[in-house]
Amino acid sequence: MNQEQKDLVKNTINSNKIFVMLKGTPEQPRCGFSNRVVQVLNHFDVEFSSLNVFDNVELMNLIKEHSNWPTTPQLYVNGELIGGCDIVEELAQSGELKNILDKAK
């Protein structure tokens, strides 16, 4: 990955304190896992930005390479990868996700 690509990934991930890479949009997720992550974030009533992987496959692949995380969705808080759907749901159930999200406010 060249510097320009690294900067693009960093700027995308940091476009909001809470960022999620999805299949689809928050209003219309196009896979069950993306929908579940959006539902969790909506439950906590947080503002987040997102990338629809179907709109930019190249950027999706760059983010996957950057994070070394092969699947979508991917949740980032303050530029740090939190994880995919299963991890987000586990953190939400344990109460840890609320603490993580509160740090982004």
C-alpha positions in Angstrom: 0.0 0.0 0.0 1.5 3.4 -1.0 1.3 6.5 1.2 -1.6 8.0 -0.8 -3.6 4.8 -0.2 -2.6 4.7 3.5 -3.8 8.3 3.9 -7.1 7.5 2.1 -7.7 4.6 4.5 -6.8 6.7 7.6 -9.0 9.6 6.5 -11.9 7.3 5.8 -11.6 5.5 9.1 -11.3 8.8 10.9 -14.2 10.4 9.1 -16.1 10.2 12.4 -15.1 9.0 15.9 -17.3 6.0 15.2 -16.9 4.5 11.7 -18.3 1.3 10.3 -17.5 -0.4 7.0 -20.8 -2.1 5.9 -22.4 -4.0 3.1 -25.0 -1.5 2.2 -26.0 1.6 4.2 -27.1 2.1 7.8 -30.6 2.8 6.4 -30.5 -0.3 4.2 -27.9 -2.9 5.2 -27.4 -5.5 2.6 -26.3 -8.4 4.8 -27.4 -9.7 8.2 -24.1 -9.1 9.9 -24.0 -5.4 8.7 -27.6 -5.1 9.9 -26.8 -6.4 13.3 -23.9 -4.0 13.8 -26.1 -1.1 12.7 -28.8 -2.2 15.2 -26.3 -2.3 18.0 -25.0 1.2 17.2 -28.6 2.5 16.9 -29.4 0.9 20.3 -26.6 3.1 21.8 -27.9 6.1 19.9 -24.5 7.1 18.6 -23.6 9.1 15.5 -21.4 7.2 13.1 -20.1 7.4 9.5 -20.0 4.5 7.2 -18.6 3.1 4.0 -20.8 1.0 1.7 -18.3 -1.6 0.4 -20.4 -2.0 -2.8 -19.7 1.7 -3.6 -16.0 1.4 -3.4 -14.5 -2.1 -3.6 -10.9 -0.8 -3.9 -11.2 1.2 -0.7 -12.9 -1.8 1.0 -9.9 -4.0 0.1 -7.4 -1.3 1.3 -9.2 -1.1 4.7 -9.2 -4.9 5.0 -5.4 -4.9 4.2 -4.9 -2.1 6.7 -6.8 -3.8 9.5 -5.7 -7.3 8.7 -9.3 -8.2 9.2 -10.8 -10.2 6.3 -14.5 -9.7 6.8 -17.2 -7.0 6.7 -18.6 -5.2 8.7 -15.7 -3.6 10.6 -16.3 -1.2 13.5 -13.7 1.4 14.3 -13.8 3.8 17.3 -11.3 6.7 17.4 -9.5 5.1 14.5 -9.0 1.7 16.2 -10.5 -1.5 14.9 -13.0 -2.9 17.5 -14.0 -5.9 15.4 -16.7 -7.5 13.3 -20.3 -8.4 14.1 -19.7 -11.2 16.7 -17.2 -9.1 18.6 -19.5 -6.0 18.6 -22.4 -8.1 19.8 -20.3 -9.7 22.6 -19.0 -6.3 23.7 -22.5 -4.9 23.7 -23.8 -7.8 25.8 -20.9 -7.5 28.3 -21.3 -3.7 28.6 -17.8 -3.1 27.3 -19.1 -1.5 24.1 -20.9 1.2 25.9 -17.6 2.2 27.6 -15.8 2.1 24.2 -18.5 4.2 22.6 -18.6 6.7 25.5 -14.9 7.4 24.9 -15.8 8.6 21.4 -18.2 11.2 22.6 
